[in-house]
Amino acid sequence: FHVQLNWLLMMLRTYRGSSVDNGTLSKYIDLLGLKRLNNAKPDHHLLECLILQVYEGQIQACWIQVCGFESLEAFAASKPSLEKL
Protein backbone atom coordinates (compact mmCIF):
# COMPACT_ATOMS: atom_id res chain seq x y z
CA PHE A 1 0.00 0.00 0.00
CA HIS A 2 2.69 2.51 0.97
CA VAL A 3 4.75 1.81 -2.13
CA GLN A 4 1.68 2.44 -4.28
CA LEU A 5 0.82 5.61 -2.37
CA ASN A 6 4.36 6.95 -2.74
CA TRP A 7 4.38 6.10 -6.44
CA LEU A 8 1.05 7.90 -7.00
CA LEU A 9 2.25 10.97 -5.12
CA MET A 10 5.48 10.97 -7.14
CA MET A 11 3.45 10.80 -10.37
CA LEU A 12 1.29 13.72 -9.22
CA ARG A 13 4.29 15.85 -8.21
CA THR A 14 6.20 15.07 -11.41
CA TYR A 15 3.41 15.47 -13.96
CA ARG A 16 1.02 17.93 -12.28
CA GLY A 17 2.01 20.89 -14.48
CA SER A 18 -0.45 23.68 -15.20
CA SER A 19 -4.12 23.39 -16.13
CA VAL A 20 -3.50 25.39 -19.32
CA ASP A 21 -0.90 22.92 -20.62
CA ASN A 22 -2.18 19.92 -22.60
CA GLY A 23 -1.14 16.52 -21.28
CA THR A 24 -0.61 17.55 -17.66
CA LEU A 25 -2.43 15.98 -14.75
CA SER A 26 -3.80 19.40 -13.76
CA LYS A 27 -5.51 19.64 -17.15
CA TYR A 28 -7.14 16.23 -16.64
CA ILE A 29 -8.10 17.11 -13.06
CA ASP A 30 -9.92 20.20 -14.34
CA LEU A 31 -11.55 18.34 -17.26
CA LEU A 32 -12.83 15.59 -14.98
CA GLY A 33 -13.93 18.05 -12.28
CA LEU A 34 -11.95 16.36 -9.51
CA LYS A 35 -11.77 18.39 -6.29
CA ARG A 36 -9.77 16.50 -3.67
CA LEU A 37 -6.44 16.32 -5.50
CA ASN A 38 -5.17 19.88 -5.09
CA ASN A 39 -4.49 19.81 -1.35
CA ALA A 40 -1.30 18.76 0.49
CA LYS A 41 -2.59 15.20 1.06
CA PRO A 42 -4.66 14.20 -1.98
CA ASP A 43 -7.25 11.44 -1.75
CA HIS A 44 -5.46 8.15 -2.47
CA HIS A 45 -8.34 6.36 -4.19
CA LEU A 46 -9.22 9.36 -6.36
CA LEU A 47 -5.58 9.81 -7.37
CA GLU A 48 -5.35 6.13 -8.30
CA CYS A 49 -8.52 6.44 -10.43
CA LEU A 50 -7.12 9.54 -12.15
CA ILE A 51 -3.83 7.85 -13.04
CA LEU A 52 -5.66 4.79 -14.39
CA GLN A 53 -8.09 6.91 -16.44
CA VAL A 54 -5.24 8.93 -17.96
CA TYR A 55 -3.28 5.74 -18.71
CA GLU A 56 -6.25 4.03 -20.38
CA GLY A 57 -7.09 7.17 -22.34
CA GLN A 58 -3.52 7.49 -23.62
CA ILE A 59 -3.47 3.81 -24.66
CA GLN A 60 -6.77 4.24 -26.51
CA ALA A 61 -5.57 7.44 -28.22
CA CYS A 62 -2.40 5.66 -29.38
CA TRP A 63 -4.46 2.71 -30.61
CA ILE A 64 -6.72 4.97 -32.69
CA GLN A 65 -3.75 6.89 -34.09
CA VAL A 66 -1.77 3.80 -35.09
CA CYS A 67 -4.59 1.51 -36.28
CA GLY A 68 -7.20 4.01 -37.40
CA PHE A 69 -10.01 2.06 -35.71
CA GLU A 70 -12.03 3.08 -32.65
CA SER A 71 -12.10 -0.41 -31.11
CA LEU A 72 -10.60 -3.87 -31.32
CA GLU A 73 -13.91 -5.18 -32.64
CA ALA A 74 -13.87 -2.70 -35.55
CA PHE A 75 -10.27 -3.64 -36.30
CA ALA A 76 -11.14 -7.37 -36.29
CA ALA A 77 -14.17 -6.75 -38.52
CA SER A 78 -11.86 -5.20 -41.14
CA LYS A 79 -10.16 -8.61 -41.48
CA PRO A 80 -6.59 -7.27 -41.42
CA SER A 81 -3.87 -9.02 -43.40
CA LEU A 82 -0.82 -10.61 -41.78
CA GLU A 83 1.29 -7.64 -42.87
CA LYS A 84 -1.04 -5.24 -41.09
CA LEU A 85 -0.97 -7.31 -37.91
N, C-alpha and C positions, 0 to 999 in steps of 0.2 A: 504494500500500500504506500509506504513512504517513498519508495523509489519512483513509483508512478506519480505521486504528488509532486515530487521534486522535478521530475521530467516535464510534467505539464506546466509548472511554474517557470521552468527554464524556457520552454517554448513560448510562453506568453511574454516573458521579458525580452526574449531575442527578437520575436517577430511581431510585437505589438504595433509599432510604427504609428502612423497618423491616420485618422479616419478619412482624410482626403486622398491618401495614396492607395491606388489599387493593389490588391494582393496582400494587404496587411491584415493582421487579426483585428485591429481597431475598425477597419472598414467592414469586416464581416460581423463584428459585434453590433455595429450600428445598423447594418442591413437586417439582421435577425432580431433586432430590438432587445438584446440581452442587457440586463441591468446590474447584475451582481458580479460583474467581472472587472469593474474599474476601481475597486477599493484595494487596500493593502493586502487583504487576505481573501482572494476571490473564491467563490463557491467551487469546490472540487468537482462535483458531479456536472455542473453546468460547463465548466472549463473542459472536462473530458468530452462532453457532447459536442462542444464547439470544435475541438480539434478533430474529432471523428467526422463531423459534417464537412469541414473544410477539406479534409483528406479525401473523402468520398467524392466531393464535388470536383476536386482537381483531377482525380482519376477519371471521372466521367467526361470532363472537358477534354482531357487528353485522348480518351477513346474516340470521342466524336471527331476531333481534329485529325487523328491518324486514319481512322477507318471510314469516316464520312457517314456513319449510321448512328442513330439515336440509341439503339439497344442491341444487345447480343442476339435477340430474336430476329430483328430486322436484318442484321448481318448474316445470320444463318439462312434466312429466307432468300437471300440474294444468291445462294449456292456458290460461294467463292471457290475459285480454283486453288490448286495446291500452291501456285506461285504467290497468290494473294495472301494465303495463310502464312 
